[in-house]
Amino acid sequence: MIQVGEKVEDFCLPNQDEVEICLRDLLGKWIVLYFYPKDNTPGCTTEALDFTANLAKFEELGSVVVGVSADSPKKHRNFIEKKELEIMLLSDEEHKVLEQFGVWQLKKNYGKEYMGIVRSTFILDPQGVVRAAWEKVRVKGHVEAVLEKLKELQAK
């Protein structure tokens, strides 16, 4: 997993509208980059709705919230429309950025092992350096914790 203090290598992924978004396009703002397993599942929906509900607070702090999963842009668009989300979702179907961040890992569920996304969140500063990281995120209260950490980092 990428560590706090590391500069993130530039990457480009398509968003829900199949527009290529690169990390370099977002630099200059604080970036809340969160990785989640799958669109339209209970935990992922709650997390996306929580980020959407708090989006104005993140924007007031000069930050952008970006969700990443291995779902296709079409699935992202459907998820955004169905749940009225206001956040940008990026599609990493080839798992390149998921692997870069170390969130594509071996998971176990009901005795079965498979590769999947470990729910994780990273705060990147305006230069693209990781300033905070959460791994194996529990959704309840997580968005509030990210918001508090962002305020704390900006106060330094």
Secondary structure, 3 states (H helix, E strand, C coil): CCCCCCECCCCEEEECCCCEEEHHHHCCCEEEEEECCCCCCHHHHHHHHHHHHCHHHHHHCCEEEEEEECCCHHHHHHHHHHHCCCCEEEECCCCHHHHHHCCEEEEEECCEEEEEECCEEEEECCCCEEEEEEECCCCCCHHHHHHHHHHHHHHC
